Every structure is written in C-alpha cells, then in structure tokens.
Amino acid sequence: MSALDVTFVTADRTVWSGQAAQVVVPAVDGSMGILPQMQPTLAILGTGTVRIIDQDGHVDQLAVDGGFVSVDSDVVTIGVDDATSIEAQDSRF
Amino acid sequence: MGAQQRVFKQKIRSAQGMKKIFKAKEMVAASRIAKAHARVLATTPYAEALTRAIGSVATHSEEINHPFLDSERSRTGRAGILMITADRGMTGPYSHNVIRAAEQLANTLRDEGKEPVMYVVGRKGESYYRFRNRPPHRAWTPYKENELPDLGREIAGVLTGDLLSDDQSVHLDELYVVGTQFKTRFVQDTKSIRMVPMGIAAPGTIESRPAFPLYEFAPDADTVVAELMPRYVQSRIINILLQAMASEHASTQRAMKSATDNAETQIRKFTRLANSARQAEITQEITEIVGGADALSGSGRTER
C-alpha cells in the first residue's frame, strides 16, 4: 500500500514530517480525509484538529487555527500559523 | 613611578577592559548567528509550500482577482515602507545602511509623486526619524529576538489591514520592505523589495517554470487566493525579519572583531610609550647618579 508523504509546517518551524497512511484535516467547508491516490487538492483550513495516522495506526493530533493544505501525488503539505500538539488519546481507528 | 608612566598604565588598563567587553560581545554575536540562521532556514519549508500553492492557483485560473495582484493600485498615492533596523547599538553600519536605503527609496517615491509612509521596526530607525521631527507612521520597538515570528504576524496584520482599507487616510497603494538579506555570515545585503503589488510571472514566460498540477480547490479558487495572499505577505515579512536578525548578529560580530583589534593596537601603542617613558626615567636617574659621582670625584675628596 502506498503511503502519504506528509510535511506539516508552521510559519517558523517544521512540526511533523514523514510517512502516514491517512491524514484528516479541518477544511473550512468540513472535515476532509486524505488517503493515498487522492486527486491534487488545495484547501483552506478552518479551526479544528489535524489528525495524522501513520502506518502502525499511531495517531498524532494537532490543534490548528487557519492554514492551508495541498495534496499532490501523495505529497501532503500542511501549512498553518501555529499548531499545538494534543496528547494522543486512545485511537478511534 | 613617574607621572607619565602612571598615565600610560591607566590607559592600558582601560583599553584592556574595553577589549574584554568587545571580545565578549563578538563571541555572543558569533554564537547567535548560527541560531538565527537556523531560524531563517526553519521558515523555508512553509514559504516554499506557500509559493508553490500560490503559483499553482495562478496557473490554474487565468483571471484570479486579488487586490495584492492588481498592478494598477493608485487610489491615494500612499506607499508604505517597512524598514527593519536594529534595537541595539554596536552593530557597525547595519542600521545606517538600512536607513540610507529607505531614504533613497522614499526620495524615489516622492519623485514619482507618491507619499511615502514609514513603518519602522527597531529603536535605531525609530529614533532616527523622531530626532528629525518626522515620526514614523508606526513603529515597533523594542522587540525581543525570540518573539520575532509573533512580531511579524502583528506587522503583517497591520500592513494587510492598511493595504485593504477603504479609508482614504489609511489606505496604502504599495508596500515596500527595506531590510538586510543574510547570504552568509560574511555577506549581507541591504535590499529594498516591492511586496505589493505582487508580480506573478505569466504562465509560460519562464522556461524552467515547474509544471504545477491541476488542483481541485476547496472551497473555490477565489477564496483560496484571498486566504493565501495575506499568508504569503506574512510569511515573507517573518522571513525578512529573521534574516535581518541574523544579519544584525553578523554585523555586530564584524564590528566587535575590529573593535577588539583596535583595542589591541591601542594596548600595544601605550605599552611602547610606557616602556620608553620608563627607560627615559631610568636613563635620567643614571645620568643624575653619574653626574653626582663626577661632581664628587671632581671636588678632590678621596674618602666618602
């Protein structure tokens, strides 16, 4: 199974980068899930939680407020002003 | 010890004290350059992601409309100049170079019939204008080095607000940024950049232009551009602020290096003078003793 190449950056640092199986982002018009082989997308983020699920099922959660996400041939770039890490809770996946 | 010697000894001591201070400042600056440069590099991924995103929007839809892209912005004739100087002194020519470049730009704009509006970061630039009785429109000072990204966000917010404002007394037609570009720790350039209106190269004009994928936009292209543009300005301003900070440290290091060298020259010079003063004193003493002995032997007395 192919994986997503995720880079999560804020204005002044790289928060998260690596391989992931699934990414869920809070787009302005509703939560958006990103899986491998998705069509190229450029979306604006609202307020909410970005969930990055890696191949072992481990979930990283980060609270964001505004930003953008671009998806292009399994390369996911998330750019936000600031992100605060939320302690990983029991995964629902 | 003679009076002359004492004076020289005192001068040597004071030069030695100064040398220690300069040396310490030099080393502090040297260690901060690397940190500041790392901060600059840390903003690069975000800036690249944004640039790619904006580039792809521009190629995707031919007729995107955003006030920042409109090359015919002439409503009030007001042109904002954001000038980034140092808070501290002892930075060599760093602040003066920026002030000079900003003044040149302001004169050029005045010649074109525009009205320059100053936005100043740093105490040096602010006091320059305040001293000349034309206080800047807005000044941010003092600032803290580790809060530069927040400062950048605040500045970008104010500038974006003024650029998009409908109020004739606030509205800016154009925005220029004068700062110092950090190339290496030995080379920094003072640069004036036009931020708004932005020029996005028309598709197909540059051969090496990367092929941007056809994106799906959520919610739609115009909203995406409206959201990305202020972010782009913000990220550029933060990047420029961080580069300026790194340049300030590099400039401080160089200035303090030459100050240390000068203190060493002073110490050497005064040591020479003190030595020759001591020699002169000794010579004089010998002359006096010999003269005294000659006078005694000339008097014909045999026993002392």
Interface residues (C-beta under 8 A of the other chain):
Chain A: T7 V9 T10 A11 D12 R13 T14 A27 V28 D29 M32 Q39 P40 T41 L42 A43 I44 G66 G67 F68 S70 D72 S73 T77 G79 D81
Chain B: R39 A42 T43 P45 Y46 A49 L50 R52 A53 S56 V57 P149 G152 R153 P213 L214 Y215 E216 F217 A218 P219 T223 V224 E227 L228 R231 Q234 S235 I238 L242
